[in-house]
Each structure stands twice: as C-alpha cells, then as structure tokens.
C-alpha cells in the first residue's frame, strides 16, 4: 500500500471516527514536542560555538564550565600566558601563607592572654579565700569584743550602783599628798551634791564672777560631761573656738594630770569682770568616756598612778598661785572620776540645796559619803551647805523656813555637827540681764554676802585682790591659759 492510499485510508477513518483520531494526534504531538525542543537547543548551541566546536572537534562544555569560562573571559589576564598564571598563583599562596602566619601570631597572643587571665583568676580566688578568712577573723574578734564590752558594761553598772564604794578602796598606784593651803595659797572649792537640779552650776558661775569682780584671778572647772557650766559661761563664738582648738579637760586627765597641760585647756572669758579675770576649763560629752576608762583601768589595777589624785597633782603646787587665786569646780551629781578628783583636791566643799523635801533628803546622803571619803585619808576639806533658789522675798515662806531650820538635825548623824549652814540664802533670779546674776545690780549683793561668809570659813584662804598675773597666753578672747 503506498503513502497515497494510506493517507486516504486515514482520512476516511478520521471522518468516520473523529474522536479516536483526535486523541491519537494529541498523543503523537506530545511525543514530538520534546524532541523538537531538544533539536532547537542543539541548533542554538552550535550557533554560539565556533566552527571547530560545531564540527565536534572540541567536546561541548557543561553548564558549570560555561559559567566559569564566561567569568574568566571578563578578567584582564585572560590573554596572559602560563608564566603569569603561575605568578598570580604564587602571590595568592604567599598571601594565604601571610594570613596563616598572622593567625598563628594571634593564636599565640590569645594563648598568652588566656594564660594570664587564668593566673589572675587563680590569684583572685586566693585573695577571695584570704578575704573570707579575714572576715571570719574580724567577725570572731567583733563577737569577742562585744562580749567583753557587755561584760565591762555590766561591771561598770555594778560599780555605778555601788554608791561610790569603789572609790573608798585602797588601790596600788602612786598617790599625791594633800598640800596644806598655807603652803600653796590658792584656794580650791568644789560645789557638789549627789542630787541633780539643785543649782550647782549657777552657784559656781556666779561665785566666780563675784570673786573676779573684786580683782581675783578665778578658774572655773567644769567636770560634768553635760557641759552645763561651759554652755553657761561661753558665748557661741567662744564655743566654736574651743571646739576647733580641742581645748578640753579630757586631754588633761588622759595625760596623767599636769599643771601645764591643764593650762592648755583653759579659756579666758570676756565677761566684764575687771579688774579681775575669769577663766574656764571646759569639757564636752566625750569626757564621760574618759572617766569610765580611767575608772575601769584603776579598778582593774592597770593604772600606774592613783587616778583619784590627778587633779590634786596639778592644783596642789606652789606654781598654781602664779596663775590663779581661786579654783571653783562644778561637780556632777554622780561619783564619777571627775567628781572624786575634785573632792580629793578641794580645801572646801559647798553643797547647794533647794528648800524642797526631795532635795533636803539628798544632803545627809552626800555628807555621809564625804565623811567616808575623808576617813580613808583621801581628802582634807571642810563642808558648808547653802540654800539656793529660795522664794525671792527677803524672808523665807513658812514651808521653806521649816525645811531649812530642820536640815541640821537631819544631817547630825551624817557628820552635820562640823558642817556650816550659811545664813545667806540665794534667792531665785529668773530674769537676769546677762550670763551672770552676780553682775546684775539686783542680785549682786547676796553673792557678795555669801563670799564674805565663805571667806570666814576657809582659814589661810587668800580671797582678797592680789597682784598675781594670769597666764600670758590667755590675754585675748578665747586664748589659752
């Protein structure tokens, strides 16, 4: 059968059965399309290649090789020879070797840093262990100190509650003999009472101002850590000068007691008391700590000298007369180290008392302790009692009169037979022009009268104006004596 007849047969078959013929055509076309596309790609590839490649002399390149060839065709060295390629390769190799060398150096440097950090870490660990060990030692020491402090506080409390019996004990340590007033000529008077609020400070300050007003060189000593006398006598600018210079009695007591050290603690008071001069030896709140330390060391037998006589050591010298005529000491209402020092150095003890029942009851107790203190050979003073802050009227009111008249009888069993009860009673003076009531014309007369009566009580006391010169360094306000 020829092609013509086959063609006719197919046409007739298609006409008779169009659907199978259509499906066969679609299948045949699907088979031929990939072949046609592949043939088209080959033709286009041969057109892009050279004549030799199109004839099959050079094997066709793969897609990856074609891409590399295209990249290489853009390089400026495409036309270079083999020597240039080797040189470029050597340069790349040298460059990479340099980078490797640099990396090795960095590795070596990092290794050194790691080694150093490791060493520092070990050192820090050792230091941390040492700090922890030191902290434990400090904690243990602090605990022991706290226990010792608690024990010492309990001991001090027991001492404070012993009603002054501690100071009546005989202790080892160098003591100072009581030098009679006739041999030194500068009288020492303590104003004391074992009850607070009876006016000891005002009596001390006004007696000092009165004695200075008549031409004497008067030294006021504040031995109460509450600093009442210091606050009364010093103006604000004087307090600042004393605080900045540190001129307090604490140093005198801690240094063992010496007249030169005492004079370094003295400040001249500008109070208008010409022709005399008024000086003050002040204290601050730290004085209480100094007193407790001295008392504890003395009680434990750790002090070389007898701390009760440090003030006597400074005041019972003939040189004192070259500086002062009178020393007035304001004592606290407790038997502290300072109070005992004042009593041990005094020629006379003046006990102020309010004309009130509770204040009256404290006088026999004070006299009883003073009597025991003298019996131990610790002091050689006489005692006087003065009424204070009474009713401003000239005559005492009924209740105050009864209390004052009955006081000697109450004190008889406590040694009151040898005690002077002064006739002059200081009246209350609430409104005073200035620091010292004794310089106020309304009140100065009663203090002058009291001074005259005290002068009668103290044999060999030079309470008249003298020609002694005060300390040269204290001629200016706030200066040292």
C-alpha positions as CSV (number, residue, x, y, z in Angstrom):
1,X,0.0,0.0,0.0
2,X,1.5,3.3,-0.9
3,X,1.5,6.6,1.0
4,X,-1.3,8.0,-1.0
5,X,-3.6,5.1,-0.3
6,X,-2.5,5.2,3.4
7,X,-3.3,8.8,3.6
8,X,-6.8,8.3,2.0
9,X,-7.4,5.4,4.4
10,X,-6.6,7.6,7.4
11,X,-8.7,10.5,6.2
12,X,-11.7,8.2,5.7
13,X,-11.1,6.7,9.1
14,X,-10.9,10.1,10.7
15,X,-14.0,11.2,9.0
16,X,-15.8,8.1,10.2
17,X,-14.3,8.1,13.8
18,X,-13.1,11.7,14.6
19,X,-12.6,11.2,18.4
20,X,-10.0,8.4,18.4
21,X,-8.2,10.2,15.6
22,X,-8.1,13.4,17.8
23,X,-6.7,11.6,20.8
24,X,-4.1,9.8,18.7
25,X,-3.0,13.2,17.2
26,X,-2.7,14.7,20.7
27,X,-0.6,11.8,21.9
28,X,1.7,11.9,18.9
29,X,2.1,15.7,19.3
30,X,3.0,15.2,22.9
31,X,5.7,12.8,21.8
32,X,7.2,15.0,19.2
33,X,7.2,18.3,21.1
34,X,10.2,17.4,23.5
35,X,12.1,16.1,20.5
36,X,11.6,19.3,18.7
37,X,12.6,21.5,21.7
38,X,15.8,19.4,22.1
39,X,16.7,19.8,18.5
40,X,16.2,23.6,18.7
41,X,18.6,23.8,21.7
42,X,21.3,21.9,19.8
43,X,21.0,24.3,16.9
44,X,21.3,27.3,19.1
45,X,24.3,25.9,20.9
46,X,26.1,25.1,17.7
47,X,25.4,28.7,16.5
48,X,27.0,30.1,19.7
49,X,30.2,27.9,19.3
50,X,33.0,28.3,16.9
51,X,33.4,26.3,13.7
52,X,35.6,23.7,15.2
53,X,33.3,23.1,18.1
54,X,30.3,22.9,15.8
55,X,32.0,20.1,13.8
56,X,32.6,18.1,17.0
57,X,36.4,18.6,17.3
58,X,36.1,20.0,20.9
59,X,33.9,18.4,23.4
60,X,31.0,20.6,24.4
61,X,31.4,22.2,27.9
62,X,29.0,21.7,30.7
63,X,26.8,24.4,32.1
64,X,29.1,25.0,35.1
65,X,32.2,25.1,32.8
66,X,30.5,27.6,30.6
67,X,29.8,29.9,33.5
68,X,33.4,29.6,34.7
69,X,34.5,30.4,31.1
70,X,32.3,33.4,31.0
71,X,33.7,34.7,34.3
72,X,37.2,34.1,33.1
73,X,36.5,36.0,29.9
74,X,36.0,39.2,31.9
75,X,39.3,39.0,33.7
76,X,42.1,41.3,32.4
77,X,44.5,38.4,32.5
78,X,42.6,36.2,30.0
79,X,45.3,36.9,27.4
80,X,48.2,36.2,29.9
81,X,50.4,33.3,29.4
82,X,51.2,30.4,31.7
83,X,54.0,32.2,33.5
84,X,51.7,35.0,34.5
85,X,49.2,32.5,35.8
86,X,51.9,30.7,37.9
87,X,53.0,34.1,39.3
88,X,49.4,35.0,40.3
89,X,49.1,31.6,41.9
90,X,52.3,32.1,43.9
91,X,51.0,35.6,45.0
92,X,47.8,34.0,46.2
93,X,49.8,31.3,48.0
94,X,52.1,33.9,49.6
95,X,49.1,36.0,50.7
96,X,47.4,33.0,52.2
97,X,50.6,32.0,54.0
98,X,50.9,35.5,55.4
99,X,47.3,35.3,56.7
100,X,48.1,31.9,58.2
101,X,51.2,33.4,59.9
102,X,49.1,36.3,61.2
103,X,46.5,33.9,62.5
104,X,49.2,31.9,64.2
105,X,50.6,35.1,65.9
106,X,47.0,36.0,67.0
107,X,46.6,32.5,68.4
108,X,49.9,32.8,70.3
109,X,48.8,36.2,71.7
110,X,45.4,34.8,72.7
111,X,47.1,31.9,74.4
112,X,49.2,34.3,76.4
113,X,46.1,36.3,77.3
114,X,44.3,33.1,78.4
115,X,47.3,32.1,80.4
116,X,47.5,35.5,82.1
117,X,43.7,35.5,82.8
118,X,44.0,32.0,84.2
119,X,46.8,33.2,86.6
120,X,44.8,36.3,87.6
121,X,41.8,34.1,88.2
122,X,43.8,31.9,90.5
123,X,45.2,34.9,92.3
124,X,41.7,36.3,92.7
125,X,40.5,33.1,94.1
126,X,43.3,33.0,96.6
127,X,42.6,36.7,97.5
128,X,38.9,35.9,97.9
129,X,39.7,33.0,100.2
130,X,42.0,35.3,102.2
131,X,39.3,37.9,102.5
132,X,36.8,35.4,103.6
133,X,39.3,34.1,106.2
134,X,40.0,37.7,107.3
135,X,36.3,38.5,107.5
136,X,35.7,35.4,109.7
137,X,38.5,36.6,111.9
138,X,37.0,40.0,112.2
139,X,33.6,38.6,112.9
140,X,35.0,36.4,115.7
141,X,37.0,39.4,117.1
142,X,33.9,41.6,116.9
143,X,31.9,38.9,118.8
144,X,34.6,38.6,121.4
145,X,34.8,42.4,121.7
146,X,31.0,42.6,122.0
147,X,31.1,40.0,124.8
148,X,33.9,41.9,126.5
149,X,32.1,45.2,126.1
150,X,28.9,43.7,127.6
151,X,30.9,42.3,130.5
152,X,32.6,45.6,131.0
153,X,29.3,47.4,130.8
154,X,27.9,45.1,133.5
155,X,30.9,45.7,135.6
156,X,30.5,49.5,135.2
157,X,26.8,49.2,136.1
158,X,27.7,47.3,139.2
159,X,30.3,49.9,140.0
160,X,27.8,52.7,139.4
161,X,25.3,51.0,141.7
162,X,27.8,50.6,144.5
163,X,27.0,54.0,145.8
164,X,30.6,55.1,145.5
165,X,32.1,52.3,147.5
166,X,34.6,51.6,144.7
167,X,36.4,54.9,145.4
168,X,36.8,54.0,149.0
169,X,39.0,51.1,148.2
170,X,42.8,51.2,148.7
171,X,44.5,50.6,145.4
172,X,48.1,50.3,144.3
173,X,49.4,53.3,142.4
174,X,51.3,56.4,143.1
175,X,49.3,58.9,145.1
176,X,49.7,62.6,145.8
177,X,49.8,64.1,149.3
178,X,47.4,66.8,150.3
179,X,49.4,70.0,150.4
180,X,48.0,72.4,153.1
181,X,46.5,75.6,151.8
182,X,49.0,77.7,153.9
183,X,51.8,76.2,151.6
184,X,50.2,77.0,148.3
185,X,47.8,79.9,148.9
186,X,45.4,79.2,146.0
187,X,42.1,78.0,147.5
188,X,40.1,75.2,145.8
189,X,36.4,74.9,146.3
190,X,34.1,72.2,144.9
191,X,30.4,72.8,144.5
192,X,28.9,69.3,144.9
193,X,25.7,67.5,145.6
194,X,24.7,63.9,144.8
195,X,21.3,65.2,143.6
196,X,20.9,67.0,140.3
197,X,19.0,70.2,139.6
198,X,19.9,72.0,142.8
199,X,21.7,74.9,141.1
200,X,25.4,73.8,141.4
201,X,26.3,75.3,138.1
202,X,24.7,78.7,138.7
203,X,26.3,78.9,142.2
204,X,29.7,78.1,140.7
205,X,29.4,80.6,137.8
206,X,28.1,83.5,140.0
207,X,30.6,82.9,142.8
208,X,33.4,83.0,140.2
209,X,32.0,86.3,138.7
210,X,31.8,87.8,142.1
211,X,35.4,86.9,143.1
212,X,36.7,88.1,139.7
213,X,34.8,91.4,140.1
214,X,36.7,92.2,143.3
215,X,40.0,91.7,141.4
216,X,40.9,87.9,141.8
217,X,42.1,85.5,139.1
218,X,39.4,82.8,139.1
219,X,39.5,79.5,137.4
220,X,36.1,77.7,136.8
221,X,36.4,74.0,136.1
222,X,33.5,72.0,134.5
223,X,33.7,68.3,135.5
224,X,30.2,67.4,134.3
225,X,30.1,65.8,130.8
226,X,26.7,67.5,130.3
227,X,28.8,70.8,130.0
228,X,26.3,72.9,131.8
229,X,28.9,75.3,133.2
230,X,30.7,75.5,129.8
231,X,27.4,76.3,128.0
232,X,26.5,79.0,130.6
233,X,29.9,80.8,130.5
234,X,30.9,80.6,126.9
235,X,29.4,82.7,124.1
236,X,28.6,80.9,120.8
237,X,31.8,82.2,119.1
238,X,33.9,81.2,122.1
239,X,32.4,77.7,122.0
240,X,33.4,77.4,118.3
241,X,36.9,78.5,119.1
242,X,37.2,75.9,121.9
243,X,35.7,73.1,119.7
244,X,38.1,73.9,116.8
245,X,41.1,74.0,119.1
246,X,40.1,71.0,121.2
247,X,40.9,72.8,124.5
248,X,39.0,70.4,126.8
249,X,39.9,68.8,130.2
250,X,39.7,65.3,128.7
251,X,43.3,65.6,127.5
252,X,44.5,66.8,130.9
253,X,43.0,63.7,132.6
254,X,44.2,61.2,130.0
255,X,47.8,62.6,130.1
256,X,48.1,61.9,133.8
257,X,47.4,65.4,135.2
258,X,49.9,68.2,134.9
259,X,49.5,72.0,135.5
260,X,51.0,72.9,132.1
261,X,48.5,70.5,130.4
262,X,45.7,72.0,132.5
263,X,46.6,75.5,131.4
264,X,46.4,74.4,127.7
265,X,42.7,73.6,128.4
266,X,41.9,77.0,129.8
267,X,40.0,79.7,128.0
268,X,39.7,83.4,129.1
269,X,36.1,84.5,129.5
270,X,35.3,88.1,128.4
271,X,32.5,88.8,130.9
272,X,33.3,92.4,132.1
273,X,34.7,91.4,135.5
274,X,37.5,93.9,135.6
275,X,39.8,94.4,137.5
276,X,39.9,90.6,137.9
277,X,39.9,87.8,135.3
278,X,37.7,84.8,134.8
279,X,38.9,81.6,133.2
280,X,37.1,78.4,132.3
281,X,38.4,74.8,131.8
282,X,35.5,73.2,129.8
283,X,34.6,69.7,128.9
284,X,32.4,68.0,126.3
285,X,30.3,64.9,126.1
286,X,33.4,62.7,125.4
287,X,34.6,63.4,129.0
288,X,32.2,60.6,130.2
289,X,34.1,58.0,128.1
290,X,37.4,59.3,129.5
291,X,36.1,59.0,133.1
292,X,34.9,55.4,132.5
293,X,38.1,54.3,131.0
294,X,40.2,55.7,133.9
295,X,37.9,54.2,136.5
296,X,37.9,50.8,134.8
297,X,41.7,50.7,134.5
298,X,42.2,51.8,138.1
299,X,39.7,49.3,139.3
300,X,41.5,46.5,137.4
301,X,44.9,47.6,138.8
302,X,46.2,48.6,135.3
303,X,46.9,52.3,136.2
304,X,50.4,53.2,137.4
305,X,49.1,56.2,139.4
306,X,46.0,56.6,141.6
307,X,43.6,58.3,139.2
308,X,41.7,59.9,142.1
309,X,44.6,62.3,142.6
310,X,45.4,63.5,139.1
311,X,43.6,66.9,139.7
312,X,45.4,67.2,143.0
313,X,48.7,66.6,141.3
314,X,48.1,69.7,139.1
315,X,46.4,72.0,141.6
316,X,48.5,71.3,144.8
317,X,51.6,73.0,143.5
318,X,53.0,76.3,144.5
319,X,53.1,77.3,140.9
320,X,49.3,77.5,140.8
321,X,49.5,80.7,142.8
322,X,51.3,82.2,139.8
323,X,48.2,81.7,137.7
324,X,45.1,81.8,139.8
325,X,43.8,82.9,143.2
326,X,40.7,80.7,143.4
327,X,39.6,77.5,141.7
328,X,35.9,76.7,141.6
329,X,34.9,73.2,140.5
330,X,31.4,72.4,139.3
331,X,30.9,68.7,140.1
332,X,28.3,66.3,138.6
333,X,25.6,64.7,140.7
334,X,27.4,61.3,140.5
335,X,30.5,59.9,142.0
336,X,32.4,59.9,138.7
337,X,36.2,60.0,138.2
338,X,36.0,63.8,137.8
339,X,33.9,64.3,140.9
340,X,36.2,62.2,143.0
341,X,39.2,64.1,141.7
342,X,37.6,67.4,142.6
343,X,36.8,66.3,146.1
344,X,40.3,64.9,146.6
345,X,41.8,68.2,145.6
346,X,39.4,70.5,147.5
347,X,40.0,72.7,150.5
348,X,36.3,73.3,150.8
349,X,33.1,71.6,149.6
350,X,30.0,73.8,149.2
351,X,26.7,71.9,149.0
352,X,23.8,73.8,147.4
353,X,20.3,72.6,148.3
354,X,16.8,73.6,147.2
355,X,14.4,74.1,150.0
356,X,12.2,71.2,148.9
357,X,11.7,67.9,150.7
358,X,13.3,65.7,148.0
359,X,16.3,68.0,147.8
360,X,16.7,68.2,151.5
361,X,16.8,64.4,151.7
362,X,19.9,64.2,149.5
363,X,22.1,66.3,151.8
364,X,22.6,63.7,154.5
365,X,23.4,61.1,151.9
366,X,26.0,63.4,150.3
367,X,27.5,64.3,153.7
368,X,27.7,60.6,154.7
369,X,29.7,59.7,151.6
370,X,32.0,62.7,152.1
371,X,32.7,61.6,155.6
372,X,33.6,58.1,154.5
373,X,35.9,59.6,151.8
374,X,37.7,61.7,154.3
375,X,38.0,58.7,156.7
376,X,40.1,56.9,154.0
377,X,42.5,59.8,154.0
378,X,41.5,60.8,150.5
379,X,40.7,64.4,151.3
380,X,41.2,67.3,153.8
381,X,38.3,69.6,153.1
382,X,35.7,71.3,155.2
383,X,32.0,71.4,154.2
384,X,29.3,74.1,154.0
385,X,25.6,74.0,153.0
386,X,23.9,76.9,151.3
387,X,20.2,77.3,150.4
388,X,19.5,78.1,146.8
389,X,16.7,79.3,144.6
390,X,14.5,80.3,147.6
391,X,11.5,82.5,147.3
392,X,12.6,85.9,146.1
393,X,11.1,87.6,149.1
394,X,13.6,88.6,151.8
395,X,12.1,86.2,154.4
396,X,11.5,82.6,153.7
397,X,8.0,81.4,153.3
398,X,6.6,79.0,156.0
399,X,7.4,75.6,154.4
400,X,10.9,76.7,153.3
401,X,11.7,78.1,156.7
402,X,10.7,74.8,158.4
403,X,12.8,72.7,156.0
404,X,15.9,74.9,156.3
405,X,15.7,75.0,160.1
406,X,15.3,71.2,160.4
407,X,18.1,70.4,158.0
408,X,21.0,70.5,160.6
409,X,19.1,68.0,162.7
410,X,18.7,65.6,159.7
411,X,22.4,65.9,159.0
412,X,23.7,65.3,162.5
413,X,24.2,61.6,162.1
414,X,26.0,62.1,158.9
415,X,28.6,64.4,160.3
416,X,26.5,67.5,160.3
417,X,28.0,68.8,163.5
418,X,31.0,70.1,161.7
419,X,29.1,71.5,158.7
420,X,28.5,75.2,158.3
421,X,24.9,76.1,157.2
422,X,25.3,79.6,155.7
423,X,23.0,82.3,156.8
424,X,22.9,83.9,153.4
425,X,20.4,82.0,151.2
426,X,20.5,82.6,147.4
427,X,17.1,83.8,146.1
428,X,15.6,82.8,142.8
429,X,16.5,85.1,140.0
430,X,14.7,84.0,136.8
431,X,15.2,87.2,134.8
432,X,18.9,88.1,134.7
433,X,20.5,90.7,132.4
434,X,23.5,88.8,131.0
435,X,25.1,85.4,131.8
436,X,25.9,86.1,135.5
437,X,23.3,87.1,138.0
438,X,26.2,88.2,140.3
439,X,26.9,91.1,137.8
440,X,23.3,92.2,137.9
441,X,22.8,95.1,140.4
442,X,19.5,93.4,141.6
443,X,21.3,90.2,142.8
444,X,25.0,91.0,143.3
445,X,24.6,91.8,147.0
446,X,23.6,88.3,148.0
447,X,26.6,86.8,146.3
448,X,29.0,89.3,147.9
449,X,27.5,88.4,151.3
450,X,28.0,84.7,150.6
451,X,31.6,85.3,149.5
452,X,32.2,87.1,152.8
453,X,30.8,84.2,154.8
454,X,32.9,81.7,152.8
455,X,36.0,83.8,153.4
456,X,35.4,83.4,157.1
457,X,35.1,79.6,156.8
458,X,38.4,78.9,155.0
459,X,41.5,79.6,157.1
460,X,44.5,80.9,155.1
461,X,42.4,81.5,152.0
462,X,43.5,84.5,150.1
463,X,40.2,85.8,148.8
464,X,41.4,89.4,148.6
465,X,42.7,91.0,145.4
466,X,46.3,90.1,144.6
467,X,49.0,91.1,142.2
468,X,49.4,87.7,140.5
469,X,49.5,87.8,136.7
470,X,47.3,85.5,134.7
471,X,48.7,83.2,132.0
472,X,50.2,85.2,129.3
473,X,48.7,83.2,126.5
474,X,45.2,84.0,127.8
475,X,45.2,87.7,127.4
476,X,43.0,87.6,124.3
477,X,39.4,86.4,124.0
478,X,39.4,82.7,123.7
479,X,43.1,82.4,124.3
480,X,44.8,79.7,126.3
481,X,45.9,79.9,129.9
